[in-house]
Amino acid sequence: MKKTSFAYWIKLKAFSNLFKLTFFMGSLIVGLIVYQNCTNVKLSRPQVFTQAKLGGDFCSLPPSAAGENVNFIFVLDMSGSNLYRDGAINQGTDVEGLRFDVVDSFLEEECLEKYNNKRFAVVGFSDEILNLDQGMGCDGTALTEDINIVRDQIQTLREIQNKVIADNLPELDSRNPLSQTYYKKAFDCVNGIIEDQLKSQEEEDRKGFTYFNFLLTDGAPTDENSLGLNINLGNVDQAIQAFNTFFGPALDRFQELTNEIAGGGRIQPVLYGADRLNELKKRLAQGVLSEIANRGDSQVKSIDQIQELRLCDLLKSGLRQPYVVKKFGVINLTARMDRGYLKADSDMDGWVDEVEVSMGFDPTQRRSQVGGNEIIDSLCFGVSAQECQVRNNCGASNLLGINACDIEAFGLK
């Protein structure tokens, strides 16, 4: 009997332990299920910052306000197309020399008054750079503060054009200095002026110099004629690419000089007489000039009548400052549909911001301001956020993360 009683006791003990284990496991599973649906479970991982290689430029202070030295370089197309059309003289895009008037007018504009320290240079180009012996050189001496000298240089270019017309020289006559449109000669000259001026300054002062370059031209470059470039002008897209590749080193040098050594620089191309170009030549000119403008931090200005041009309208004040973004974060725009409207849900807890605010909750904190359950609890008990937060049973959770409201909602009583 004792043996039987002992065996019975063992079985009872085992059954009791099994029952306890089963109850414990069952409670644990129920607890985990409930806990998994608790309101203080994070719905997503917080986003972290990451390394990035981003950069760009922005315009800050006008050069005059920063006490800068501003240099204006007028690059004027003196090619034969200004005078000739289909070989006939006096049929070109600017026989009257109105582009010279545009520069003269600019020198009198009020927009220049804000620049206290300013210099000017004139570069007339065709087959060669014109009048190197009269101050229009390709070194730092070409820059002058004296507006009267600039006017004299503009007048000299006007007289060169008028003499070709008066002499009735054929466009391709060897005595005619106004024939081709060699952009590269112009770019090399501009770079020479800038580089020489910067060399004459102390290294710490070079950032105080900025450069505005106005390129006034009536058509596409003809550099292929002198350099034997293999450019098929019949294929406009290929021709544009070929010219851009050819001019690349000169434009790279301009950017290096103005943006890395000096305080900034721009090239502003102006295509005048565009209405007198056939469609292929217009596309070629605009395509090449667009790349130049892009590298020179501007956009092409295309105009039919050169006399309508006002350079002050194209003058962008300010220094181009480089910046690099070392870190950045991504913030999702969180919203949800609410009765047919897309409304903000900043904390992505399923409650739109305006509802949370009306109840006294912080819409940037998930479901509550503190413990993670208050917004649900306040709805459950039908009280405000402030009243819920002072109640002992609001937001008060047991070891399994279950509070009174959860127990009532899940029918666990």
Steps between C-alpha positions, in 0.01 A plus 500: 500500500778733584664418174177570319455828690856606424457423130174691501673794667776492238243502222311780666820701543594445137153600390519809720837599355371438150196709574720782635729480201205498262342794679831687498559435133141590417524821698831582334357442152191709576723767649723507197200520268357788696840664539557471127188708450589754766508860399858560611647260243706701248356485151825577321866545569620857541676626191869572536726751333733377230810623325441674168701666226282792407599854414422810302518877511289783629512878460563695816593867522528733201872554428478870580356432844788266571755756380594289198689583182264440206636460149281532190637352179320575173568228242376631165456292185664688209451225240395561141142392557441833672556665160438235237217267412551243228813692402320833456636787709264720704259208540629364829354485849648826634624723219410809705720391792215505750675250727759770569218735604374234743835497682523881497154523655588244766790716617248772590248275675408547865545128563877556499490759777481238776840360401762719664807317372442411136715453193423438136664326207405470133575193286414529131548169318473359151789321329719654770463717809477855367706801601743341742715811463233738631438365847271215398749236603467153645668569833418689816586837347185476288292574810450868573299712741481785248168488315633745242767248399229236461298736281805563284554126459137447398531786254814340355309178428221703341752673274656169395158376389416828324830492311432150364162624378650816349774302323234260371729207575369155404429284802780253427754761387835446673505871591168467683555450875133421554424152374491200735340439843774337702356451846808332639715805435248704700494250789879478514522879506248532783681234703829683439356824636361333812804286571743791466296723729474229766873432486566862585296470823595351832359150536277595793350789297405304188159398630413868492487506118195407295450495122197569281552417134253609233541298179314676218490288185281455192560133432677172548880469520709426192811374679501186287619708202835583660564189706397230259237369738304209359155645565203407285292817510220316321442293814415769751500281812841351419637844415381642832663212687824542304520874571419447868781245525738735322418801719493288818859563619466877461171502690649272766781749543252787531313316775824417678619860491174663601348251744800334661754782500288815470167579665277402208435555133232487233477484124180649360457409130273720289394374156382797294357496147362151562214565257750525214645153555363194325362229725814283498735788580267627770486158667877470479559845649250453780630151580862611531413817690276306740796290612712813538224662704463191716871497575488875556209488747243672278249448220518601135323824411370475143382821338413603145576872527824578680389856582233354730766349724562650844797347678383610843208260466749216463729604780472263796630648821645283769786266571463136415588312817568126485353270761518130579232303683677255729193354667134500420186337634184389327170591661194325365186700436255301713129533440184291484160526338233632734146531366618562147785737590874438527595620848830511685583217741844610619570209736335237277289362784177492300360818658510817287674796660192718534319230703797452733538875549128537576536237773807664649762257370831570329455396133873437463509232773353158434158469662596703804732744666646256753428130534365399163138421603335826604321580175343154488422514871335839478275370226435182697398680817343797322717762669734775382875463468562708810252303711627167372858584592412561865302177535685210654358246261566704185825393343586276795620167362576171670813292442363379169439855378121466545298776664142517617373627169674221310344239730156648447546534124621144457246353741767355727306543823 
